[in-house]
Structures are given as structure tokens and as C-alpha cells.
Amino acid sequence: MLRLFERHQFRKQKELAGLWNFSPVTDKESWPKKYEYQLNVPGCWEMHPELLNYRGLGAYKKIIKLEKETNLRLLFKGGSHTADVFFDGKKVAHHYNAYTPFDTILNNVEAGEHELKIMVDNSFSKESALHTPNDYYTYGGLIRPVAVEELNSAYIKRIEFIPQQKDGIWQAKIALILENITKNDLDIKVSAFLDDQHKLDFGKIKIAANSQLKLEKEFAFPEVNGWSENDPNLYLLKTKLYLIKPEKQSKDSNYLIDDLIERVGFREIKVEGTKLLVNNQEIKLLGFNRHEDHPAVGAAIPFSLMKKDLDLMEDMGSNTVRTSHYPNDELFLDLCDERGIFVWEENHARGFSLEQMLHPNFDQQCADCNREMVENHINHPAIIVWGILNECASAAKQGREIYNKQFNQIKTMDQSRPLSFATREHFKDICLDLVDIVSLNIYTGWYDWFSDDVADYYQREKKWLTENGGANKPIIISEFGAGAIYGFREPGRVKWTEERQQDLLDELLTYYLAQDEIVGTLIWQFADCKVTDDGIPGEPGTAGTAWFHTRPRSKNNKGIVDEYRRPKLAYETVKKLFKAQK
Ligand code: ADA
């Protein structure tokens, strides 16, 4: 399942869901003669009983049948973590990062059968700066959907929709990014409709051979309703691309050559002093950090489970998800759009030291991830914060340069959302002046380097922030929590019991929710998740990689529900406190 709404009424699109041939392989050149397994796509290979802990290379194969010659777009929503794509034996794409989509277009592909093969790698190689042994699990495989599309001579690559209110009337800046994939210049025309009613004229234009074009215009929509938490109105924006003077030999019929449907909402996010406003209404983010993980499916979360997660969160009175620590599957974002759930979406980078940030591939891999995240998700009204570089080296001078560069990159693509990052560089951070919202990961009462007194600690940190770049900005407590093993209960309420987690969350949440400048409290975490269990504790150079010795069951156990989504005692506490905010 690709999306929650139809993306095309004209363009032919087909999801390649179902069984694919699969085989683990030892090196990239040796494609299997015989494929040993049939694996489901989307899916993680660890779900097969013979591949439970497999880390390395895996070859996928699927035969595609085309009825007629066409330009073929191959669309991959997530290959974990590196994917090399081969079409009829020829390499056609390479992509790094499990959590962002990529595509490739093949011109004039003949009718008949074709072989699509993908070499997927989830090993922690030295080329991989972002996928490292970490406090979550890098699964292997085609973990998000794969689709094929048939294109004509030009197509609508993307739409960018930025709503804004002027004198009480909704406006939107709409950009259409078009691409001509032929060797000829083309005269084209674009028509668009919002909600099948408002006709949006983009006029006629020439698009040069093999090039992209951005058409941008501003429109007013006096009678639409805004998107909000309690009333998440969404509108379909249907765009169509016509060829005006088709070549005599053109196979395009009726001049219509492509369409793309986007779903949009009208909302504006502002930061005013210590307040966070959506459509001029002050909001409070009550929420969770969530990993895409479940023992039965790994990171390939099906729609039913996405929905269940949101049902549980809403049952607890939550209105926000932070997609820690990577861009999420769009289907999940679609659901958040529909349900009025706020999303902090962040790039893929968790807990990197300066040394790790200076990895030769770090800059490029982050830049690719930022671009793919913003370009693909810019139209989701639910996303109200872009985050980057969770708990990285924001106390170091070179670290600051990297934060600054990445924030600037995002600003060139989107200025409509506040920017933030979650810091753990308490009393040392030198990047707080770069953000719109100051976000703190504070583990009071759990890890021993923090004071156990929530008020004393928080007030000291707040004072420090105001003198160090964070003055007069809203604050989000982007992580706080405690580990609890599901089912471990004991009257002594010792660490790892459900009772201890409940006590601590009660105390912390009660305090944070009462502070005016705290506009968001995001619990670490929604559900227990699997962590990478390799690494040698204490070995120099592997610091942070040996997760197992602080992670009983090789899981991060700070979930309010366990990995099967069974509520721990803290569930009712969180529910009581979040619901009291409504
Ligand atoms: C960090 C980090 C999370 C998780 C958490 C924890 O704040 O951002 O990914 O590792 O700590 O459980 O310790």
C-alpha cells in the first residue's frame, strides 16, 4: 500500500508488492544462480526463520511484464540500507539510506518481460556514516514499497504547496516541478484543480529537452477551511500535464500526458516568543518518540500496525509523534494528516560524536537525506517541525558548522516550518541560537549524570539556556523516560520495574506540563524497540556501540507499551496526565 489517497488517475502505476526471489550473497558481483528464498516486499529479511540475524548482502529479483514500450519509472520507498538497482543486467541506480525514497527513469523500455534485480546491503561498512550499530536496529531488505510507473515524454515530478494566511484569507504558493525526459523541446500546458472546484491556471510553457522546470504561482482560496488538530481538513490538489504540439510521430493520445494528485491542508506554523502557534492558536505537543519497529515485521510496519500505534497514542491523549530518528514511511504521515496528529520529522542521525560527524561520507549522506525528506514530505500538513542530528556534537565548533550548514540547506527548501534539534549537550551546547525551538533530551531520574530533582535541574538548565542562545524561545522536552521490563513488577519499585517507570513519568510529566515555555513533552518512547547487540563494552573506539549491556533483552525498554504494544503501568498515568491537558 503506497498512500492513503489515489496519486494518479491517468499515469499507470503499479506496486510490486508480494513475493520476490531472494538470496543472501557474499559479494556484490556474484548474483545467485538459484534464489533460495521467496521474501515478501515490503519486508525485512530478518523475519524469515533462517535469516533472523543476517547482516550483509542480499539479492532480490522480480520479473516485470510490460504490455507496451514505455518510459519506466522505478520507485523505491526504502531499501535498507544501501540498494544497487539493476534492470536487465545493467546498473541503473544506487541509493544509501533505509528511510528515504528514491527513483530512476528508464527511457523506451520495450514491451515484454524484464528482470529487476536489487543488491541490498545492511552491513555496517566503513562507507556508512549514518547506519551504525545503534540504539535501534538497522534491518535488511526492501523495507518499504516498490512501484513501477509508465511515463510519457514529460511528467510532473513533484508539487510543493506552501499555505499562508494573508489578511485572514488563505493563500498558497504552489510550485510544480516538471521534467521533460525526451530529446525534444516540448510545448506544454498544466491545469490544476483544488478540491475539483478551484481551477488554477499555470499557463503554457516550453520545456527544454531533457530538463526540469519549476512553475510557481500564488493563489488565493477564500473559502477553504484550515487544517488543525481537531479539524484536520484536507484537500486534493489534482494536476494534469498536457502536450500542446505533439510531434507527428508522438504516441501520446489526447494530449494529456501525465497527472499527479497531492493532498494538502491549510495551516501556518509560527513561533512567537516562547509560544508555538498553528493558525494563530497556541498549541502544546503531547507526544511520543516512535521507532518503526515490531518483532513480527521489523521496520516494515504495515498499515494496520501504523494505525494501531496511532490509536494507542490517541487513547493516551497524545497529539504528537517525533519520527525518531529518521524520516518515516509516507503512509504513516498520511495517517497523521488525516487524524490531526502533529509530527516532528527528523533526518537520520542519532548520537554521533564529532569524530563520527567528520566521517568523509557524513556531509553528503546527511545532505541527501535532508533533501529527500523535505522534497518528499513538504506537503504533509501534519509535519510542523523539521529536526536534524539528534544528540550529535552540538558543543563543538566543527559540530556547529555542520548543524548550521544543514539548517541552511533545509531553509533553502522550506521556510514554513520551525527548525530544531534534540540536544544532550547540557550546559555546553553552542548551537541553540541556530534554532527556532530549543529541544532538550533530559533523563532526570534515570541516567545518573543528571540531578534527580526535576525542578531544580530544569530551572538551572533554563537559566543557562537563556544566556546561551536559547532566550525567549519555546522549549520542547524532546526525550525523557525510564526503562521498564514488561511484566516486571515489584513492591520495592526498583529500576526496570513497571512501577518505577510509572512513578518517574508521573513526576516528570506533571512538572513539564506545568511550565509555560515548554510547548512540547515527547516521551521516550512509545514502544520498546530492538537495538543492535554487537560491540564490546568498554573497548576503545567502540563507545556507544555496545548497547546490549545497558539494554536488557537487547531492547531499548523505555516504551510505554512493550514491543507487542502491550501497555505497561505507565500507560494509564500518561493517559491521565495528557487527557487533563485537553
Ligand atoms: C537518547 C537517544 C535515544 C535513546 C535514548 C535512551 O536520548 O536520542 O535514541 O537512545 O537516549 O534510551 O537512552
Residues whose N, C-alpha, C, O or C-beta is under 5 A from the ligand:
A	BS01	ADA	D135 E391 N441 E479
